[in-house]
């Protein structure tokens, strides 16, 4: 199992509540702070990400590069 991004999970959930609609680049594999030397884990499994979104009361949807739905996670 991949590591977890501890700091940021709650912020990601709050962002969803305020209208964010894309967590992939910031949650599945965080690169920005780790490029600057952060030592925390920087990955999250698909199941963990789906669960995080569901816990925020939202419906996770995988989309293609044109934002067309590919898979909906009930």
Buried (B, 14 or more C-beta within 10 A) or exposed (E): EBEBBEEBBEEBBEBBEEEBEEBEEBBBEBEEBBEEEEEEEBBBEEEBBBBBBEEBEBEBBEBEEEEEEEEEBE
